[in-house]
Amino acid sequence: MNSDTAAAPPKRFGAIHYMRCMSGIVWREGLRFLHQRERFVAALVRPLVWLFIFAAGFRSVLGVSIIPPYETYVLYEVYITPGLIAMIQLFNGMQSSLSMVYDRELGNMRTLLVSPFPRWFLLVSKLLAGVAVSLLQVYVFLAIAWAWEVEPPLIGYAALLPALVLSGLMLGALGMALSSMIKQLENFAGVMNFVIFPVFFASSALYPLWRIAEASPLLHRICTLNPFTYAVELIRFALHGQVNWTAAAVVAGCMLVFLAGAIFAYNPSKGLIAKRGGPGGAG
């Protein structure tokens, strides 16, 4: 090898290399999802139980008045459907992050994080892979919900897609940020429950905010500070072919904050991973 060859700068990656890397990460996540059929079933069982049992039982008790985006009175099942969709994405984001903790324990995370691609790009690709899986789960849930008198306008199914991507990115980034702070796999399950249930119940997923304000001003304040509330409202309006710009702005802002925190935490020289001894998490 001559001196000219040795001194040559490393070849820079082009767009095709980035796309190939991203498609590989998405494909790996898709294969993992297909091989874990119980994960798909579990993702649907939770919201379907709420839709078929909880909503049916409380239909006559928890009436919903005419509030945007609804132009008339709606069944309680119709009202809680956006919250159940957001629940699917929240659980999927946590499950995807759980796999990152698992990979870190086995050392597989090291292989991903030491690749020559930028770390932020690898994490974003992992995030997009999780969102792609959640989209499949959501539309299967909506197909089942159609038989339960949850029949949004057809345009809502198309308008829902960008809202799902944005909310899925935010909830997935939240799970990714949490995964960077968990050392062991068994600890993450407890953290999931500690985060998921308060986030879900302290939101507009099950009841309108005006009802919460009447019952407890403090709880109403907590709900308005909960990013999950805005993800639910973004999905709710999109499902009826409308855009809630306030919710979209809040969800986008929170997504950037959570993602920035995850990228910082997975930085080997600055983040929490470094303090535990590298990408493998052995510290």
Long-range contacts (C-beta under 8 A, 24 or more apart in sequence): 13-116, 13-117, 18-117, 18-121, 21-115, 21-117, 21-121, 21-122, 21-125, 22-121, 22-125, 22-128, 25-112, 25-122, 25-125, 25-126, 25-129, 26-125, 26-128, 26-129, 26-132, 28-129, 29-96, 29-99, 29-126, 29-129, 29-130, 29-132, 29-133, 30-129, 30-132, 30-133, 32-99, 33-133, 39-95, 40-137, 42-91, 43-88, 43-91, 43-92, 43-95, 43-137, 44-88, 44-137, 44-140, 44-141, 44-144, 46-87, 46-88, 46-91, 47-84, 47-85, 47-87, 47-88, 47-141, 48-141, 48-144, 50-80, 50-84, 50-87, 51-77, 51-80, 51-81, 51-84, 51-145, 51-148, 51-150, 52-148, 54-80, 55-80, 62-207, 64-208, 65-208, 67-208, 67-210, 68-237, 68-242, 69-236, 69-237, 69-240, 69-242, 69-244, 70-240, 75-149, 75-150, 77-145, 77-148, 77-149, 77-150, 78-149, 78-150, 78-152, 79-208, 80-205, 80-206, 81-142, 81-145, 81-150, 81-239, 82-205, 82-232, 82-233, 82-235, 82-236, 82-239, 83-200, 83-203, 83-204, 83-205, 83-206, 83-232, 84-141, 84-205, 85-138, 85-141, 85-142, 85-164, 85-235, 85-239, 86-167, 86-171, 86-205, 86-228, 86-231, 86-232, 86-235, 87-200, 87-205, 88-134, 88-137, 88-138, 88-141, 89-131, 89-134, 89-138, 89-164, 89-167, 89-168, 89-171, 89-172, 89-231, 90-171, 90-196, 90-199, 90-200, 90-228, 91-196, 92-130, 92-133, 92-134, 92-137, 92-168, 92-171, 92-172, 93-130, 93-134, 93-168, 93-171, 93-172, 93-173, 93-174, 93-175, 93-176, 94-175, 94-178, 94-192, 94-195, 94-196, 96-126, 96-127, 96-129, 96-130, 96-133, 96-172, 96-175, 96-176, 97-172, 97-175, 97-176, 97-178, 97-179, 97-188, 98-175, 98-179, 98-185, 98-188, 98-189, 98-192, 100-126, 100-176, 100-179, 101-179, 101-182, 101-184, 101-185, 101-188, 102-185, 104-279, 104-280, 104-281, 105-184, 105-185, 105-281, 107-280, 109-279, 109-280, 109-281, 110-278, 110-279, 110-280, 112-279, 113-266, 113-268, 113-279, 114-279, 119-263, 119-266, 119-267, 120-263, 123-176, 123-259, 123-262, 123-263, 123-266, 124-259, 126-176, 127-169, 127-172, 127-173, 127-176, 127-259, 128-169, 130-168, 130-172, 131-164, 131-165, 131-168, 131-169, 131-172, 134-164, 134-168, 134-172, 135-161, 135-164, 135-165, 135-168, 138-164, 152-239, 152-240, 153-240, 153-241, 155-241, 156-238, 156-239, 156-240, 156-241, 159-238, 159-239, 159-241, 159-242, 159-243, 160-235, 160-238, 160-239, 162-238, 163-234, 163-235, 163-237, 163-238, 163-239, 163-248, 164-235, 164-238, 166-234, 166-248, 166-251, 166-252, 166-255, 167-231, 167-234, 167-235, 167-251, 169-255, 169-259, 170-227, 170-231, 170-251, 170-252, 170-254, 170-255, 170-258, 171-228, 171-231, 173-255, 173-258, 173-259, 173-262, 174-227, 174-254, 174-258, 176-258, 176-259, 176-262, 177-258, 177-259, 177-261, 177-262, 177-265, 179-262, 180-261, 180-262, 180-265, 180-266, 180-271, 180-272, 180-273, 181-265, 181-272, 183-276, 183-281, 183-283, 199-226, 199-228, 200-228, 202-226, 202-228, 202-229, 203-228, 203-229, 203-232, 204-229, 204-232, 204-233, 205-229, 205-232, 227-251, 227-254, 230-254
